[in-house]
């Protein structure tokens, strides 16, 4: 008798679970819980927005402010049509840190992202400084503090890789350095002197020493560069390249 009751409970649970999933998937929204850092969330948002648009639905995106992403979407970017950003952990159809497929890349969905006006002004100011004597400039994303020793990175982009990349171009071009590490700033400034442009990092005990707003500024200044080298294995560099491609 106990086994029959247990089987009935399990059966009811399975039925309820499938009915609840069917309800969410078939309502006017696709609801997605985004995980991990800023660029993981952005790729998940844009990928599932593409899926929602294909199915003539809107997207609810659960954006949790946490240690990996200590800020809200609406503080960084303008609203995107058909997207509702949710800050609470409500029921969801998908929990993910990446997109549903690559079609959003082919359809240049990163062009839908527009930084807030206050952030865009900072981006424009950096670009103005970088192009003061030449319309071209070089940019490098040099990730250091939280990725060295990370198991998922098969090959680390070294300082020598960046130096070799920079040195192949016109030595009069200015160089933008996007990094989370003050030692890296100091090192490249010692080599390239007044060609280097960046926001000075104030040292702290935090793993990452720059803000999320700084990260968005870095992302778009790098995306606007004539020549760009990112960090292999970093979703931040992936997003920069996707912005570059989407805005061509």
N, C-alpha and C positions, 0 to 999 in steps of 0.2 A: 504493500500500500504506500509506504514511504517513497519507493522508487517511482511509482506512478505519479504521485504528487510532484516530485522533483522534476520529472519529465514534462509535466504540464506547465510548471513554472518556467522551465527553460524555453518551451515552445511559445508560451505567451510573451516572454522577453524578446525572442527572435521576431515574432510577428509585430510587436510594438516598435521595435527598433527599425524594422524595414518600412513600416508605415510612416514613422516619423521622418526617416530619410526621404521617403517618397514625397512627403508633404513639403519639405524644404526645397527639394530639387524642382518640384513642379509649381512653386509659387512664383510671383512676378520677379523675384530676386534670386541671384546666386549669392550665397553668403560665404565669405572666405575668412578664415582666421590666419593672419599673417604672422610668421615667426622670424626670430633672429634680427639681424641688423638692418640698417636703413635700406641698403641696396637689395637685400633679399626680399624685403617687404615690397619695394618698388617693382621688382620684377614679377613678384606674385600678383600684385595689384593689376599691373598692365596686362599680364598674361590672362588672368581671369576676367578682366574687363573685355578683352577680345572675345573670350568664350561667351560671356553674357551678351555682347552685341550680336554675335552669330545666332544666338537663341532668342533674340528680341526681348531680353530681360535687362534689368538694372543690376548693378553690383553693390552689395553691402560688404564693406571690407572692415574687419575687426582689427584695429591698429592699437596694439598694446604698447604703452610707454614703459620701457624697462631698461635694464643695464645695457643690453645690446643695442638699444635704440632709444636713447633718453630724450625723446621729443615727439611731438605730434605732427602728423602730416599737414594739418591746416596751418601750422606755424611756419611751414617751410614752402608750401606750394599753393598755387591758386586751385580753386575747385575744378574738378574734371566732370564734364557732362556724363550723366548716368551712373555716377559713383557717389555712394553715401558712406562716409567714414564713421565707423562705430568705435567708441572708446571703451565699451563694456564687453565682457565675455559672454555674448549671447549664443544660442545654438547656431551651428554652422554646418555647411555642406562639405567644406574642405578645410583641412588644416595643413598648411604648407609653407615652405620657405622659398618656393620658386614657381615658375609659370606652369600653365597646363600643357603648353606646347610652344614651338618656336614661331608660330605664325604671327604673333604680335611683333616680333622682330622684323620679319619680312614686310609687314604693313606699317612699320615705322611708328609704333605706338609711343615710343619715348618722346616724340615731338609733342605729345599731349601734356607733358609735364612743363609747367611754367613756374619758376621761382616767384615767391612773393616780391612785391615791388621793392621793399627795403633791402632784400637780399640781392635782387637784380642790380640795384645801384652799386652795391659793393663789387659785384662781378664786373660791371662796366668800368668801374674805377681801376680795377686791376688790369683789365684789357687796355685801357687808355695808357697806363704806365708802361705796359709791355710793348705797346706799338708806338711809343713816342718818337722813335727814330726809324722804325721799319714796320711795315704792315704785317710781317711774319714774326712768330715767336715759337719757342720750344717749351714744352711742359713735360714734367715727369711726376708720376705718382710713386712715391717711395714709402711703402708701408713697412713699419719696423716693430713697434712696441708689442703688438698683440699677436703677431703672426709667425715670428721666428720660433721654430721648433714645432709649429702646428703640423699635425700628422697628415692633414688632407692636402698640404702643399708639396708637390713632388719636386719642384725646382724653385729655389729662391732667386729672385732677381738681385744681383749683387751691386754694390757701389760701382764696381768696375764696369758692369753692364751699362749703367746709366752714363758714366763718364765717356765710354766708347760711343754711345748713342749721341750724346751732345756734341762730341768732338768731330763728328762727320759733317756738321753743318756750319754755315757761315759764322765765324767767330764774333761777329758784331751783333748777332741776334740775342735778345734778352731771353732769360730762362725762368719759368715759373716752377717752383718746387712745392708740390702738395705732399705733406708728410705729417705724421703724428709724433715726431720726435725732434727735439731741439738739437741734439747732437748732430743729426743729419743736416739740419739747416746750417749749423756752424761749419760743418765739414765742406759742404758745397759752396758756401760763401767764401771760405778760405781759398778755394780753387778758382772760382769764377768771378769773385769780387763784385763789382757793381752791376754785373750782368744779371745777378740773381734777384728775383722778386718773390716775396712771400709775406704772410702775416707772421710776425714774430711770436713764437710760442713762449708762454710763461710757464716754467717748470712747475709741476705739481706731483702729488703722490698718486694721481689717477693713472690707470693703465693707458688710456688715451688722453692726450693733453690738449685736444682741440674740441670745440663744441660741434653739435650737429649742424648748426647754421654754417659754421666754418667749413664743414664737410661739403655742404651743398655749393658754397662759393667755390671751393677747390674743384669740385666736380665739373662745374660749368666753365671755369677758366681753363681747365685742362681740355675740355671738349672743344673750346674755341681755338686751340693752338694749331699752328700749321703742322708741327711735328710733335707727336706724343708717344711716350713709352710708359706703360703701366707696370704694375707688379703682377707677375704670373701667379695665378691662384687666388686673386683678390676679386670679390664681386664688385668692389668699388671701381676697379679698373675696367671690369666688364661693362658696367653701366656707362662709364665715360665713353668707351668705344661705341656703345649703342646710341648714345646721344649724338656723337659725331656722325654716325651713319644716318641717323634719322633726320638730321638737319642739313644733309647734303642736297 
